[in-house]
Amino acid sequence: DELHPIVEPGPSTAAEIFAWLDEGNGRWVQGVTRPRDLVAWRQKAAKGWTPLALVVTCADGRADPEVLFDAGPG
């Protein structure tokens, strides 16, 4: 039951998107992130997708936003 914008309709308002990211970060902090099927994700993404948010990070940062928010690629 992985919620991902490619797989299912995701949150649509700014508040819902922030809550979704915050929930994912909470999972990461607790060390209980969800497994991802990256092959299936890549196949769906090749058909097109629309990211929910843009996360700006430091150019030499070692923290991947997808990991920090347990959101999967993109």
Secondary structure, DSSP 4 states (H G I P E B T S, - for coil): ----TTTS----SHHHHHHHHHHHHHHHHHT-PPP--HHHHHHHHTT----S------TT----HHHHTT----
